[in-house]
Amino acid sequence: MSDSSAGHPVRRYGWVILIGVLAVAGILLALADISAGNRWPNPLAQSIVGPGVMVTATPTGRPAAMRFDRSHVGDRFIFDSPIAGFGPLNPYQALRAFLSNGAGLVLLALGALVVFPARARTAVERLEARHGLEIAMGAGLVMVLLTLAVITLLRFTLLFLAVVPLVLLVSLVAALFGIACISLAIGRLLHRRLRLPSVHPLIAALAGALVVFDLAVIPYAGVFALAAVAMAGLGLAVVTRFGSTSGWSFVDLDW
């Protein structure tokens, strides 16, 4: 694919600028999420950005962070929020959340695309087709309900109780594969809408994974956004049978 505007400086470095903006936005949103969680705790959000910072007074009058941080580096970066109603700001914790959870999400997404490139392409093509997103969301909702029903039934049996972790593991792997494909689809969408120059698919997937992380760290709403993306990813993996070209068919059973 050739781009006529690839020679323009902004277009030439469009992906670098976009990834930088998404990274900064993720850190700022994580900072806001942590600050809001200090005032109104959100246990679900704490699993993404980590626990909030509890500030106590010290003999010197300086605030101290009550956390398991032996280096005490985070104590030097605690500031009062300029917005009324929010807790203290800790850029160090926000940066750590981005470099840990954000980087983990990016590595998992890129790893799935590297290991299963052909299956990822099939899944992304299905997602980009007409009503592909709606089908993935619907299938994901059905699978979540079925998974909860299966786990509930297995809990009442002693023989199959050990299967519960396996069911959760399979669901997690399917959701991660779907999230990786959704990240690539988001990157391709950004390429088309912003008219960015052609780039390696993994770079586009990197930008898409950062978008997913930014959605996940939106204060309070991020948990629901991440749940929707994970549910769509699970549905996409099920609908495409993990990106299989043949899809769901019972032809192999008829011989």
C-alpha positions as CSV (number, residue, x, y, z in Angstrom):
1,M,0.0,0.0,0.0
2,S,1.5,3.3,-1.0
3,D,0.7,6.6,0.7
4,S,1.0,9.8,-1.3
5,S,1.4,11.9,1.9
6,A,4.1,9.7,3.4
7,G,6.7,12.3,2.7
8,H,5.1,14.9,5.1
9,P,7.0,15.0,8.4
10,V,3.9,14.6,10.5
11,R,2.7,11.7,8.3
12,R,6.1,10.1,8.3
13,Y,6.3,9.9,12.0
14,G,2.6,9.5,12.5
15,W,2.9,6.1,14.2
16,V,5.6,7.3,16.6
17,I,3.5,10.3,17.5
18,L,0.3,8.2,17.9
19,I,2.0,5.6,20.1
20,G,3.6,8.4,22.2
21,V,0.2,10.1,22.7
22,L,-1.5,6.8,23.6
23,A,1.3,6.1,26.1
24,V,1.0,9.5,27.8
25,A,-2.8,9.2,27.8
26,G,-2.5,5.8,29.5
27,I,-0.3,7.2,32.2
28,L,-2.5,10.2,32.8
29,L,-5.6,8.1,32.9
30,A,-3.9,5.6,35.3
31,L,-3.0,8.6,37.5
32,A,-6.6,9.8,37.5
33,D,-7.9,6.3,38.2
34,I,-5.5,5.9,41.2
35,S,-6.4,9.4,42.5
36,A,-10.1,8.7,42.2
37,G,-9.7,5.3,43.9
38,N,-8.1,6.9,46.9
39,R,-11.3,8.9,47.6
40,W,-13.9,6.3,46.4
41,P,-12.2,2.8,46.4
42,N,-12.9,0.6,43.5
43,P,-11.7,-3.0,44.1
44,L,-12.1,-4.0,40.5
45,A,-10.0,-1.0,39.2
46,Q,-7.3,-1.8,41.8
47,S,-6.5,-5.0,39.9
48,I,-5.5,-2.9,36.9
49,V,-3.7,0.1,38.3
50,G,-2.8,-1.3,41.8
51,P,-4.0,-0.3,45.2
52,G,-4.4,3.4,46.0
53,V,-2.0,5.4,48.1
54,M,-2.8,5.9,51.7
55,V,-1.1,9.1,53.0
56,T,-0.4,9.5,56.6
57,A,1.4,12.3,58.5
58,T,5.0,12.0,59.6
59,P,6.9,13.7,62.4
60,T,8.5,16.0,59.8
61,G,5.1,16.9,58.4
62,R,5.7,15.3,55.0
63,P,3.2,12.8,53.7
64,A,4.3,9.2,53.6
65,A,2.9,6.4,51.4
66,M,1.8,3.3,53.3
67,R,2.9,0.6,50.8
68,F,5.4,-2.1,50.4
69,D,8.0,0.0,48.8
70,R,11.4,-0.4,50.5
71,S,13.1,2.1,48.2
72,H,10.5,4.8,49.2
73,V,10.8,6.3,45.8
74,G,7.0,6.7,45.6
75,D,7.1,8.9,48.7
76,R,8.8,11.7,46.8
77,F,6.2,11.9,44.1
78,I,3.0,12.4,46.0
79,F,1.1,15.6,45.3
80,D,-2.2,17.1,46.4
81,S,-4.8,16.9,43.7
82,P,-5.8,20.3,42.2
83,I,-9.3,18.9,41.6
84,A,-11.5,18.9,44.6
85,G,-12.9,15.5,45.6
86,F,-9.9,13.5,44.4
87,G,-7.2,11.9,46.4
88,P,-3.4,12.5,46.3
89,L,-1.6,12.2,42.9
90,N,1.2,9.7,42.6
91,P,2.8,9.8,39.1
92,Y,5.3,7.1,40.2
93,Q,2.5,4.6,40.8
94,A,0.8,5.5,37.6
95,L,4.0,5.0,35.6
96,R,4.6,1.7,37.3
97,A,1.1,0.5,36.4
98,F,1.7,1.5,32.8
99,L,5.1,-0.3,32.7
100,S,3.8,-3.4,34.4
101,N,0.1,-4.0,33.4
102,G,0.3,-2.0,30.2
103,A,3.5,-3.6,29.0
104,G,2.1,-7.0,30.0
105,L,-1.0,-6.5,27.9
106,V,1.1,-5.4,24.9
107,L,3.5,-8.3,25.2
108,L,0.7,-10.8,25.4
109,A,-1.1,-9.3,22.4
110,L,2.1,-9.2,20.3
111,G,3.1,-12.7,21.4
112,A,-0.3,-14.1,20.3
113,L,0.1,-12.5,16.9
114,V,3.6,-13.8,16.5
115,V,2.7,-17.3,17.4
116,F,-0.6,-17.5,15.5
117,P,-0.3,-15.0,12.6
118,A,-2.5,-16.9,10.1
119,R,-5.2,-17.5,12.7
120,A,-5.1,-13.9,13.9
121,R,-5.6,-12.7,10.3
122,T,-8.6,-14.9,9.9
123,A,-10.1,-13.7,13.1
124,V,-9.4,-10.0,12.3
125,E,-11.0,-10.5,8.8
126,R,-14.1,-11.9,10.5
127,L,-14.2,-9.1,13.0
128,E,-13.9,-6.4,10.2
129,A,-16.7,-8.0,8.2
130,R,-20.2,-6.7,8.3
131,H,-21.7,-7.1,11.8
132,G,-18.5,-8.8,12.9
133,L,-18.3,-6.8,16.2
134,E,-22.0,-7.4,17.0
135,I,-21.6,-11.1,16.5
136,A,-18.4,-11.3,18.6
137,M,-20.1,-9.4,21.4
138,G,-23.2,-11.6,21.3
139,A,-21.1,-14.8,21.2
140,G,-19.0,-13.5,24.1
141,L,-22.0,-12.8,26.2
142,V,-23.4,-16.3,25.6
143,M,-20.0,-17.9,26.4
144,V,-19.7,-15.9,29.6
145,L,-23.2,-17.1,30.7
146,L,-22.3,-20.7,29.7
147,T,-19.0,-20.6,31.5
148,L,-20.7,-19.3,34.7
149,A,-23.3,-22.0,34.4
150,V,-20.7,-24.8,33.9
151,I,-18.6,-23.6,36.8
152,T,-21.7,-23.5,39.0
153,L,-22.7,-27.0,38.1
154,L,-19.1,-28.3,38.6
155,R,-18.9,-26.8,42.0
156,F,-21.6,-29.3,43.3
157,T,-19.7,-32.3,42.1
158,L,-16.6,-33.7,43.8
159,L,-15.5,-35.7,40.8
160,F,-15.3,-32.8,38.4
161,L,-14.4,-30.0,40.8
162,A,-10.8,-30.0,39.6
163,V,-12.1,-29.2,36.0
164,V,-13.1,-25.7,37.1
165,P,-9.5,-24.2,36.9
166,L,-9.2,-25.8,33.5
167,V,-12.4,-24.1,32.3
168,L,-11.2,-20.8,33.6
169,L,-7.8,-21.3,31.9
170,V,-9.3,-22.1,28.5
171,S,-11.6,-19.0,28.8
172,L,-8.7,-16.8,29.7
173,V,-6.6,-18.0,26.8
174,A,-9.5,-17.6,24.4
175,A,-10.1,-14.0,25.7
176,L,-6.4,-13.1,25.4
177,F,-6.3,-14.4,21.8
178,G,-9.4,-12.4,21.0
179,I,-8.0,-9.2,22.7
180,A,-4.8,-9.6,20.6
181,C,-6.9,-9.8,17.4
182,I,-9.0,-6.8,18.5
183,S,-5.8,-4.8,19.1
184,L,-4.6,-5.6,15.6
185,A,-8.1,-4.6,14.2
186,I,-7.9,-1.3,16.2
187,G,-4.5,-0.6,14.7
188,R,-5.7,-1.2,11.2
189,L,-8.7,1.1,11.9
190,L,-6.4,3.8,13.1
191,H,-4.3,3.3,9.9
192,R,-7.3,3.9,7.7
193,R,-9.0,6.7,9.6
194,L,-5.9,8.7,10.4
195,R,-4.4,8.0,7.0
196,L,-1.1,6.9,8.5
197,P,1.7,5.4,6.4
198,S,2.1,1.7,6.0
199,V,3.8,0.0,8.8
200,H,4.6,-3.5,10.2
201,P,1.4,-5.1,11.5
202,L,3.0,-5.5,15.0
203,I,3.4,-1.8,15.2
204,A,-0.3,-1.3,14.4
205,A,-1.1,-4.0,17.0
206,L,1.0,-2.1,19.6
207,A,-1.0,1.0,19.0
208,G,-4.3,-1.0,19.3
209,A,-3.1,-2.7,22.5
210,L,-2.4,0.8,24.0
211,V,-5.9,1.9,23.1
212,V,-7.2,-1.1,25.0
213,F,-5.1,-0.3,28.0
214,D,-6.2,3.4,27.9
215,L,-9.8,2.2,27.9
216,A,-9.1,-0.1,30.8
217,V,-7.7,2.7,33.1
218,I,-10.5,5.2,32.6
219,P,-11.7,6.0,36.1
220,Y,-14.6,3.6,37.1
221,A,-15.7,3.1,33.5
222,G,-12.5,1.4,32.5
223,V,-13.5,-1.9,34.3
224,F,-16.6,-2.1,32.2
225,A,-14.7,-1.2,29.0
226,L,-12.1,-3.9,29.6
227,A,-14.9,-6.4,30.4
228,A,-16.6,-5.5,27.1
229,V,-13.3,-5.9,25.1
230,A,-12.6,-9.2,26.9
231,M,-16.1,-10.5,26.2
232,A,-15.8,-9.5,22.5
233,G,-12.4,-11.2,22.4
234,L,-13.8,-14.4,23.9
235,G,-16.7,-14.4,21.4
236,L,-14.4,-13.7,18.5
237,A,-12.2,-16.7,19.5
238,V,-15.3,-18.9,19.8
239,V,-16.9,-17.8,16.5
240,T,-13.8,-18.2,14.5
241,R,-12.7,-21.4,16.4
242,F,-9.4,-19.7,17.4
243,G,-9.0,-18.2,13.9
244,S,-9.5,-21.5,12.0
245,T,-10.1,-21.0,8.3
246,S,-12.8,-23.7,8.2
247,G,-14.8,-22.3,11.1
248,W,-17.4,-24.4,12.8
249,S,-18.4,-27.4,10.7
250,F,-19.4,-31.0,11.3
251,V,-18.2,-32.2,7.9
252,D,-15.2,-34.0,9.5
253,L,-17.7,-36.2,11.5
254,D,-19.3,-37.4,8.2
255,W,-17.1,-39.9,6.5
